[in-house]
Amino acid sequence: MASLLAKTLCFILLLAVSSASDPEFVYDDVFNDPERDALYYDTFPEGFIWSSATSAYQIEGAWNEDGKGPSIWDTWTHEGGNVHNDETGDVACDSYHKYKEDVAMMKNLGLKYYRFSIAWSRVLPNGTIDNINELGIQYYNNLIDELIANGIQPMVTLYHWDLPQALHDSYGGWMSEDIVEDFANYASLCFERFGDRVKFWLTFNEPWIISLLGYESGVFAPGVQESGTTPYIVTHNLIKSHARAWHIYDEEYRSTQEGEVGITLNSDWNEPHNRSNPDHVAASDQAMQFNLGWFAHPIYKNGDYPEIMKTRIANISAQQGYPKSRLPEFTEEEKAYIAKTGDFFGLNHYSSNYVVNADSVDYSTPPSWGKDANIPTWKEEEWPSSGSDWLKPVPWGIRQILIWIDKEYDGIESYVTENGVSTKDVFELNDESRIKFYKSYINEVLKAVKIDGANCRGYAAWSLMDNFEWGAGYSERFGMHYVDFTDDDRPRQPKNSALFYSSLVKDNGYVVGSSCVAVISTSLLLLTLFSSLFRSLC
Ligand code: GBH
C-alpha cells in the first residue's frame, strides 16, 4: 500500500513537472523553436519602467487653436494628395481637450510613465524664441501636472516630426545649419519651463525617418526628394542639434533638475540568414551601422559616423564623379562636442529582416542611401502579418537588437520607447493579434534582460490609443484603446490588449502561468484525496 502511494505521488509530481516545462509558443505555427521561441516565465527587475507612447501631431488636434503656429505636417496634410484619403491631424484624438481622459486611461492601465511629445509650434508659433505662446506652454503644464497628480512620470520627446512651418520657409529647416540655434533655444525653453517635473528627455524621435522619408523619398513632410545628398546634410544638422541640447541640459539644468537626455532611434533587426556565414554576419552589421550607427555612433561613441559608412560613401561618391564624399564630415572640435551626448538609448522597434551580403556595389546615379547601404534584406512570407505592409511580427528580433545595442554601445542604459502592432481600420475590441504581439515581444525583452544581461530599463507600448498614422491616415490602428474618429467627441474604449497589458504591468512580467498553477493545484488535490482514501482503507 505504501509503495502504491509513493508511486502515485511520483507519477503526479512527474506530470506536474513535465507539463510545467512543456514549451509554450505564442505564434505556435511559425515561431516554435523550443530554444528560441518558448515563452519564458520570470519577472523584470524591480523598478522596470512601464509606459505607453504617443506623439503630438498624432493625437492632439487643435492644429490652429490658442495661438499654435502651423507645422510642416499641417501644410503637408492640407495640401492634399499626400495622405490616405487626404486625412489630417486637425482634430486627431482631440487630446488637446481630452488630456484628462488620456491620463485616466493610463491610470487604469497601471502605468507609472507616459511618453508624449511637445509640438514645437504650439509653444513657439514661428519656431523662434522671439514669440513664446504662453497658452501652448499652459497646455503642457496642465498635462504634466495631471500626470503627476495621478502618479505618472512624463518622458518627453522634443521633436516628433512637426517642424514649425516658418523655419522651413525661412531657411529650409533641417537642411540648414541655422536650425541648430533655433532648436537649442526651443530645447532650453522646455527644460526651463517643464524640467522641474520632467526627468526624461528625448531630443528626436526616429531621425532616420526624418532624413529619409522627409528628404530622400519625400513621402513624409516636407516632401523633399533629394536622395543620396540632402538626407546626409539633414542628419548632420540633427546630430549637431541633439548635441547642443544635451550640452545645454548638462551645463545649465542637470545639477538642479537631475534628469537625463537621450534620443530615440528606430531600426528593424537584420538577422544574418546564415549565422555561420561570415559574409552574412558582416552584412548584418553593415545594415545595423547604416540604420542605427548613422546616429548612434557619433552620439554614443566617438562623435563620428561609422567607419563603414565613411569608406563606402566616399568610394561610391568618387565613382559617381562627386568632388568629395556626399557624407559630410565633422571637424575635430565638433566630434569632441558630439561624442557621449546620450545619457540613455531610446529604441523604437517593430519588425525584423533576414540579410545576406550584396555581390556588387551599385555605382549608378542618382545616388541614394539605399545604394550606399546596398544590403539585400527580406521578410519571410510565412511570418505573421499586421495592418501595415511594412510590419511583420518577429518577436525574437527585439531580443537580438537589444543584445546588439548593449554590446555595441558598452552596456548603455536603454529603453524601448516604442513597440506595437497595427490592425486595419475595423471596429474591434477583441484584438487577439495585438495581445499575441505584446505577449511575445515583451517576453523577448525579458529574455534580453534576464538571460542576456542587456541593460534595458523600460518599455513603452505604441500606442495608448488609435491615432493619426502619418501617410496611412486613420486606416491603420495601433492603439490599446479604440478611438471613434467619426464621432466629434472622439470617444475611447479599451481593447482587450489594454487589459492584457495592464495585467502584465501589474505582475511586472510573466508569473508562472495559470496552466502550470492549475496542474500543481490539481495534483495537490488528487494527492489529498488519495491519502485520505489510503488512510480509510488502512
Ligand atoms: C514609429 O515609426 C513612429 O515613431 C510613430 O509615430 C508611428 O506611429 C509608429 O512608429 C507606427 O508606424 O510605407 O513609405 O509610408 C515607425 C517607422 C514610419 C515605419 C513610417 C513605417 C511607413 C513608410 N514607421 N513607415 S511608408
Residues whose N, C-alpha, C, O or C-beta is under 5 A from the ligand:
A	BS01	GBH	V219 W390 G471
